[in-house]
Amino acid sequence: MSSITIRNLDDDLKKRLRIRSAHHGRSMEDEARDILRTTLSAKAPFQPNLAESIRQRFRSLGGVELVIPPREPMREPLDFGR
């Protein structure tokens, strides 16, 4: 098992942790351990990428059909060597 030290903890936060641990009948250390365990074991919500977020936002408006013109043959390259 590892251990950590938390420095510069706000007095108000420490007080709230002390009160919360007293309500649960355990030490502040055990309460902090439980908070970390519970928070970090919760599954993170799905975060779609930017394109998916944009797609979802505009999905209700319907799609847009774009007319894509046919490709033309490639032009001959310019000849700069006279």
N, C-alpha and C positions, 0 to 999 in steps of 0.2 A: 504494500500500500504506500502511496505517496502522501505527502502533506504539503500544504501551501500556507503562506502567511499573507494576510490582507492588511496593507497599511493604508493610512489616511482615509479610514472609513468615517463617513459623516456621523456625528453624534446622534442625529435623529434616526438614521438608518440602523445604527447599533441598538438604539432604544427599541425600535420596532421589532428587530430580530429578537431581542431579549423578551419582549412581551409575547411575541408569537411562540417562542420556544416554551415559555411558561404555560401558555394555553395548551400546548401539546404535551406538556409534562416531560420535556427532555432538555438537554443542554443546548446552548447556543451553537456549539460546534456541530452537534447532531442535527439540529434544525437547518443550519446552513448546508450541510451535507445532503439532507433530504431535498432542500430547494434545488440544489444543483442537479441531483440525480433526476428529480421529476422534470425539471426544465429541459435538461439535455437529452433525456430519453424520449421526449415527445417527438413525434414525427413532424418534420418541417412541412409546411403546406407547399403544394406544388407551385413552383414559380415558372410560368411560361416565359419563353424568350420574347423579345421585343416584337418580332413579326407576328407571333401568335397572339400577343396582347392587342395589337392593332387589328388583326383579323376578327377577334372576339368583339371588339368595340364596335366595328362597323358591320358585323354579320347581319344584324336585324334590318339594315338598310337594303340588303340584297346585293347581288354581284353586278359587275359591269363587264359586258362583253366587248372587248377591244378588237377592232378590225386590224389584223396584222397584214400589211401589204406583202405581196410575194417578193422574194429576193431577186434582184437584177443580176445579170452576169457581171463578173468583176471587170473593171476597166483595165486597159493595158497600162502598165507602169510608164511614167514619164521617162524620157531619155534625155539626160543632161549632158551626155558626151557628144559634142558636135565635132 
